[in-house]
């Protein structure tokens, strides 16, 4: 899995990673942080996700290696429905509008593009302009 896109919401970076099938994956920690959720809220949100909506990944940051939970678009939608108990409603609405009307349409277009490209081209792509 490669990080292809970095976008920003309220000065919080949200990484979008694409797997070999072109499916987009989002880091739960970054979404929760952007929405001001506390650690206990993140754990509760992850428990509500179905197995196919999430996966664990190893994230390399500088000299640190961390385990992170990623969610696909289905998991992201479930997360945003269930997160209302843990965050400010107006901030959540702003995030949802940003994600659904700005980010996901770009992700869908890029994902479609990736599906028609061969694996050599996939490995040479390094950034999605957002």
C-alpha atoms as one frame of an Amber mdcrd trajectory, in Angstrom:
protein
   0.000   0.000   0.000   1.341   3.429  -0.940   0.468   6.837   0.443  -0.606
   8.725  -2.600  -2.485  11.714  -1.256  -2.207  14.081   1.634  -5.038  16.502
   2.212  -5.636  18.907   5.048  -8.679  19.633   7.180  -8.364  22.392   9.820
  -4.555  22.078   9.753  -4.745  18.290  10.259  -3.211  16.057   7.614  -5.333
  13.177   6.340  -3.355  10.557   4.406  -5.125   8.533   1.738  -3.522   5.246
   0.783  -4.476   3.091  -2.172  -4.126  -0.680  -2.273  -3.259  -2.668  -5.405
  -6.946  -2.790  -6.378  -7.285   0.996  -6.264  -9.311   1.026  -3.033  -8.709
   4.073  -0.849  -7.872   3.681   2.844  -7.939   6.424   5.504  -6.185   6.482
   8.905  -8.694   6.412  11.772  -6.332   8.246  14.091  -6.032  11.211  11.708
  -9.784  11.472  11.186 -10.425  11.303  14.929  -7.716  13.878  15.613  -9.134
  16.249  12.969 -12.509  15.954  14.697 -11.121  16.407  18.209 -11.944  12.894
  19.442 -10.199  11.571  22.530  -8.433   8.210  22.661 -11.388   6.421  24.261
 -13.615   7.707  21.466 -11.267   6.310  18.808 -11.292   2.853  20.375 -15.087
   2.840  20.560 -15.323   3.944  16.928 -13.009   1.164  15.727 -15.004  -1.504
  17.600 -18.120  -0.576  15.607 -16.468  -1.228  12.234 -16.940  -4.477  10.328
 -13.842  -6.552   9.512 -13.856  -5.742   5.786 -14.118  -2.005   6.544 -10.830
  -1.830   8.459  -7.294  -3.149   8.401  -4.152  -2.693  10.415  -1.082  -1.197
   8.825   2.458  -0.420   9.905   3.215   3.279   9.553   6.820   4.488   9.423
   7.305   7.996  10.825  10.867   9.236  11.010  12.531   6.690  13.288   9.310
   5.344  14.785   7.184   2.451  13.595   3.524   2.530  14.613   0.524   0.277
  14.132  -2.415   2.150  12.675  -6.000   1.240  11.806  -7.116   2.155   8.295
 -10.692   2.271   7.018 -11.974   2.040   3.474 -14.763   4.264   2.157 -17.451
   2.046   3.695 -15.712   2.181   7.059 -15.274   5.923   6.722 -19.000   6.380
   6.218 -19.825   4.169   9.228 -17.228   6.043  11.273 -18.766   9.403  10.409
 -22.244   8.170  11.330 -21.105   6.798  14.699 -18.647   9.545  15.601 -21.349
  12.074  16.483 -21.230  10.915  20.125 -17.560  11.887  20.413 -17.217  15.226
  18.600 -18.640  18.688  18.054 -21.637  18.509  15.700 -20.797  21.617  13.646
 -17.186  20.443  13.156 -18.457  17.003  12.129 -20.836  18.518   9.583 -18.042
  20.653   8.149 -15.781  17.576   7.903 -18.512  15.467   6.276 -19.201  18.131
   3.646 -15.483  18.471   2.933 -15.000  14.700   2.682 -18.134  13.888   0.656
 -18.070  16.821  -1.768 -14.365  17.571  -2.197 -12.222  14.574  -1.294 -14.218
  11.424  -2.145 -15.078  12.529  -5.712 -11.341  13.026  -6.354 -10.531   9.698
  -4.727 -13.139   7.940  -6.889 -11.765   9.481 -10.083  -8.211   8.590  -9.104
  -9.175   5.080  -8.050 -10.795   4.500 -11.442  -7.644   5.776 -13.098  -5.511
   3.365 -11.056  -7.664   0.385 -12.003  -6.955   0.857 -15.716  -3.198   1.299
 -15.254  -0.756  -1.594 -15.100   1.277  -2.309 -11.954   4.442  -0.654 -13.301
   2.640   2.647 -13.624   1.010   2.221 -10.202   4.380   1.983  -8.496   5.676
   5.107 -10.258   2.816   7.396  -9.165   3.780   9.330  -6.067   1.238  12.052
  -5.440  -2.399  12.969  -5.992  -2.913  16.712  -6.155  -5.549  17.718  -3.649
